[in-house]
Amino acid sequence: MKAVVIILTLAGLSLFYPTYDLQVKTDLFSEDFTVQETGFMTHKRCHQAAFEAKVKYYRCDSKTIWRSLFKKTSSYDPKARHDT
């Protein structure tokens, strides 16, 4: 019984725990961002990676497995992803 509870807890955490993607603005006059790195476990680590890469315009987008399973668009197309 304990093993089942542990497995369900770990599965729930993996479905709902956010990871972060570092998206960088490559062109100053464009609104488009491109993915530079993915899979950061914390928001702080994503910001540190942007600081280490010395980029000025970036964002750290969070994602979860649960959201990607039921999302209409799972691409990194900024128009499809951020128009809500």
C-alpha positions in Angstrom: 0.0 0.0 0.0 2.8 2.4 0.8 4.5 1.7 -2.5 1.3 2.6 -4.4 1.0 5.9 -2.5 4.6 6.8 -3.2 4.3 6.0 -6.9 1.1 8.0 -7.2 2.7 10.9 -5.4 5.8 10.9 -7.6 3.6 10.6 -10.7 1.6 13.6 -9.6 4.7 15.7 -8.8 6.1 14.9 -12.2 2.9 15.9 -14.0 2.4 19.2 -12.2 6.0 20.4 -11.3 7.0 23.2 -13.6 10.2 23.3 -15.6 11.4 26.5 -17.3 12.6 27.3 -20.8 14.9 30.2 -21.5 13.6 32.1 -24.5 15.8 34.9 -26.0 14.8 37.8 -28.2 17.2 37.6 -31.1 16.1 40.7 -33.0 15.6 43.9 -31.0 12.8 45.1 -33.4 10.9 41.9 -33.5 8.5 40.4 -30.9 9.7 36.9 -31.6 11.6 34.9 -29.0 13.6 31.7 -29.7 14.3 28.9 -27.3 17.9 28.9 -26.2 17.8 26.2 -23.4 15.1 24.0 -21.9 14.5 22.0 -18.8 15.5 24.3 -15.9 14.1 23.0 -12.6 13.9 26.5 -11.0 13.0 29.9 -12.2 16.2 31.3 -10.5 18.4 28.9 -12.5 16.8 30.0 -15.7 17.6 33.6 -14.9 21.1 32.7 -14.0 21.6 31.0 -17.4 20.4 34.2 -19.1 22.8 36.3 -17.0 25.7 33.9 -17.8 24.8 34.0 -21.5 24.8 37.8 -21.2 21.5 38.3 -23.0 19.5 41.4 -22.4 16.0 40.5 -23.6 14.8 37.1 -22.4 11.9 35.4 -20.6 11.7 32.2 -18.6 8.5 30.4 -19.6 7.2 27.7 -17.3 5.7 24.5 -18.6 4.3 21.3 -17.0 3.7 17.9 -18.5 0.0 18.2 -17.6 -0.5 21.4 -19.4 1.4 20.1 -22.5 -0.9 17.1 -22.6 -4.1 19.1 -22.9 -2.9 22.3 -24.6 -4.1 23.1 -28.1 -0.6 24.2 -29.3 2.6 22.9 -27.8 4.9 24.7 -30.2 7.2 27.6 -29.4 5.5 29.8 -32.0 4.9 33.0 -29.9 1.7 33.9 -31.8 0.1 30.6 -31.1 1.4 30.2 -27.6 0.9 33.6 -26.1 -2.3 34.8 -27.7 -5.0 34.0 -25.2 
